[in-house]
Amino acid sequence: MNPAEALKQLGLEDKEIAIYMSLLESGQATVLSISRKTGVKRPTSYLVLNSLEARGLVSRTIKAGKTLFTAQHPKTILTEAELRVKQLQDIIPQFEAMMHRTDDRPRVKIYEGKEALDRAYDDSFVIKGEQLFMSNMDIVHDVFPRTLQKIDYATLSPAYSVRELLADSVTSQKYAARVSGPYRQTRFMPKAFSLFATDIGIFGNNTIITSGKKEFFSVRIESEEITSAFRTMFEAMWKISEDTNKIAN
């Protein structure tokens, strides 16, 4: 991820990113010089600088009658992100208390469009337990880059582990060699399933089925009964699949 994209993930707008990065490079600068360097109009630059100052990312000083702006140390961004996480952690119990189910019917949600698919798996990082996947990695790398990155960053343990059944391919072999470990196990499906052209994820009481080859959509079903059936199917496939570690050796 490049610096501009990282700042965008933290909620900064394009003009805020341009001005903050410009100040990192130049040190101190006046509004006029910032405007010239970034191409952001002077009145708009004032508004953006005020916004960045409110976030704690920019400070101002006055020297010889001129107002100079300075970018705060980049670690300020990390502090800001940590503060947001802490604030969210404090409010989550209240949100959870607001959640309720009116009946026992399965909840079905559809995610359409390539940009939306990653959102289908957001809850998988807060629901403890074992995460199960049946995947074609040639498709998954294309449609779930953010989810794969999150799994890489996740702290795996007996309380939060991953098992993955992969359609055998060069991409899958490289992926398995990189990620396999005690709490992230991988196996290759039998050759008959080498053309497996979808992705199935199972976590908690959720089953997610994704088409990402020609059409981009995910169907997420929240149902204990349906998820139990898919877990049974997964376990049956796991027993007849090949351990990627044994193949690599």
Order of alpha helices (4+ residues) and beta strands (2+ residues): alpha-alpha-beta-alpha-alpha-beta-beta-alpha-beta-beta-alpha-alpha-beta-alpha-beta-beta-beta-beta-alpha-beta-alpha
